[in-house]
C-alpha cells in the first residue's frame, strides 16, 4: 500500500489515504477522515510509483 497526503476539497485539511499500486489506474469514492464528506479519488500508478493523483469533491 502507498500512503498519499493531499488537501481535502471540502475542509482544506491535509489528509492521508492508503492507495493500492497494484491497480495502475482507478477511480473510487472515500470519505474525508476529518469532515466525512465523500471525495472522488483518481490515482494513477506506473511501475508501482504514483504518477498522477486527483481528489475532487462530489457535489451533492
DRENROLUM-524433 format. One record per residue: x, y, z of N, C-alpha, C, O, CB in turn; residue in three letters. Coordinates in steps of 0.05 Angstrom, whole numbers, padded with zeros to 5 digits, always signed. Glycine has a CB too. Example, Ala and Ser with C-alpha at 12.3 -4.5 7.8 and 13.67 -1.06 7.14 Angstrom:
+00264-00114+00156+00246-00090+00156+00264-00066+00156+00285-00066+00169+00226-00089+00181ALA+00257-00045+00142+00273-00021+00143+00258+00001+00157+00268+00023+00161+00282-00012+00114SER
END
This chain:
+00017-00024+00000+00000+00000+00000+00018+00025+00000+00041+00025+00009-00019+00000+00025UNK+00007+00046-00011+00021+00071-00015+00006+00093+00000-00017+00098-00006+00025+00078-00045UNK+00019+00106+00020+00005+00128+00035+00010+00154+00020+00033+00161+00013+00016+00130+00064UNK-00012+00168+00014-00010+00193-00001-00025+00215+00015-00047+00211+00024-00023+00190-00029UNK-00012+00238+00018-00023+00261+00032-00033+00281+00012-00020+00286-00008-00002+00274+00051UNK-00057+00292+00017-00068+00312-00001-00087+00330+00014-00094+00324+00038-00083+00299-00025UNK-00097+00351+00002-00115+00370+00015-00144+00363+00007-00151+00360-00016-00108+00399+00006UNK-00161+00361+00028-00189+00355+00024-00202+00378+00008-00198+00401+00015-00204+00350+00051UNK-00218+00372-00013-00231+00393-00028-00254+00406-00014-00266+00425-00024-00240+00382-00055UNK-00262+00396+00009-00284+00408+00025-00273+00425+00048-00279+00448+00050-00302+00386+00036UNK-00258+00412+00066-00249+00426+00091-00221+00437+00089-00212+00451+00107-00251+00407+00114UNK-00206+00431+00067-00179+00440+00061-00158+00430+00081-00136+00440+00081-00179+00470+00061UNK-00165+00411+00098-00146+00399+00116-00129+00379+00101-00138+00367+00081-00160+00385+00140UNK-00104+00375+00110-00087+00355+00098-00096+00327+00109-00097+00324+00133-00057+00360+00103UNK-00102+00309+00091-00109+00282+00099-00091+00262+00084-00078+00269+00065-00139+00276+00093UNK-00091+00237+00094-00076+00216+00080-00095+00193+00075-00113+00188+00090-00052+00207+00097UNK-00089+00180+00053-00104+00156+00046-00084+00135+00036-00064+00142+00024-00126+00162+00024UNK-00091+00110+00040-00075+00088+00030-00085+00080+00002-00109+00076-00002-00076+00063+00049UNK-00066+00079-00017-00073+00073-00044-00060+00047-00052-00038+00040-00042-00063+00096-00063UNK-00073+00032-00069-00063+00006-00078-00049+00009-00105-00062+00012-00125-00086-00014-00080UNK-00022+00007-00105-00008+00010-00131-00010-00014-00150+00000-00013-00172+00021+00015-00125UNK-00022-00036-00141-00025-00059-00159-00045-00055-00181-00046-00070-00200-00032-00084-00142UNK-00063-00035-00178-00082-00027-00198-00072-00001-00210-00072+00020-00196-00111-00024-00186UNK-00064-00001-00235-00050+00022-00247-00067+00047-00249-00057+00069-00245-00040+00015-00274UNK-00092+00044-00256-00110+00068-00257-00137+00060-00245-00149+00040-00252-00113+00078-00287UNK-00146+00077-00227-00171+00071-00213-00186+00097-00206-00173+00118-00204-00166+00055-00189UNK-00212+00095-00202-00228+00117-00192-00247+00106-00171-00261+00086-00177-00243+00132-00215UNK-00248+00118-00148-00266+00108-00127-00272+00131-00108-00260+00153-00109-00254+00085-00112UNK-00291+00127-00090-00300+00147-00071-00293+00138-00043-00298+00115-00036-00331+00153-00074UNK-00282+00157-00028-00276+00151+00000-00281+00177+00016-00277+00199+00006-00246+00142+00003UNK-00290+00173+00041-00297+00197+00057-00272+00209+00069-00252+00195+00076-00316+00189+00080UNK-00272+00236+00072-00250+00250+00085-00250+00241+00115-00271+00240+00127-00254+00281+00083UNK-00226+00236+00125-00224+00228+00153-00228+00251+00173-00231+00246+00197-00197+00216+00158UNK-00229+00276+00163-00233+00299+00180-00263+00308+00180-00275+00309+00201-00215+00322+00172UNK-00273+00313+00155-00301+00324+00154-00322+00304+00144-00345+00311+00144-00300+00348+00135UNK-00313+00280+00137-00331+00258+00129-00346+00263+00103-00364+00247+00096-00351+00253+00150UNK-00338+00282+00087-00351+00286+00061-00338+00267+00040-00315+00260+00043-00348+00315+00051UNK-00354+00258+00020-00343+00240+00000-00325+00253-00020-00331+00275-00030-00366+00226-00014UNK-00302+00241-00025-00283+00251-00044-00278+00230-00066-00274+00206-00060-00255+00258-00029UNK-00279+00239-00091-00273+00221-00113-00243+00222-00118-00232+00243-00124-00289+00229-00139UNK-00231+00199-00114-00202+00196-00117-00195+00182-00143-00207+00162-00150-00190+00181-00093UNK-00175+00193-00157-00166+00181-00182-00135+00180-00182-00122+00198-00192-00176+00198-00207UNK-00124+00159-00170-00095+00155-00171-00087+00140-00196-00102+00124-00207-00085+00141-00146UNK-00062+00145-00205-00051+00130-00228-00023+00123-00222-00006+00139-00214-00053+00147-00255UNK-00017+00097-00225+00010+00086-00219+00023+00076-00244+00010+00067-00263+00008+00064-00198UNK+00050+00077-00244+00066+00065-00264+00091+00054-00251+00105+00068-00237+00074+00086-00287UNK+00096+00029-00255+00119+00015-00242+00118+00019-00211+00138+00024-00199+00145+00025-00253UNK+00094+00016-00200+00089+00019-00171+00095+00046-00160+00098+00049-00136+00105-00002-00156UNK+00097+00066-00177+00102+00094-00168+00077+00111-00176+00067+00108-00198+00128+00106-00181UNK+00069+00128-00158+00046+00146-00163+00055+00167-00183+00073+00183-00177+00036+00159-00136UNK+00042+00169-00206+00050+00188-00226+00028+00210-00230+00034+00231-00241+00055+00175-00253UNK+00004+00205-00220-00017+00225-00222-00038+00220-00199-00042+00197-00192-00031+00224-00250UNK-00049+00241-00189-00069+00238-00168-00088+00262-00170-00080+00285-00173-00056+00237-00140UNK-00114+00256-00167-00135+00277-00168-00155+00271-00146-00163+00248-00142-00148+00279-00195UNK-00163+00291-00131-00183+00288-00110-00204+00310-00115-00198+00334-00112-00170+00291-00080UNK-00228+00302-00121-00250+00320-00128-00273+00318-00109-00279+00296-00099-00259+00315-00157UNK-00286+00340-00103-00310+00339-00087-00333+00327-00104-00333+00330-00128-00318+00368-00076UNK-00351+00315-00090-00375+00304-00104-00398+00322-00095-00408+00320-00073-00380+00273-00096UNK-00406+00339-00113-00427+00358-00107-00453+00344-00102-00462+00328-00118-00430+00379-00130UNK-00465+00349-00079-00490+00336-00072-00511+00356-00067-00534+00349-00060-00486+00318-00047UNK
END
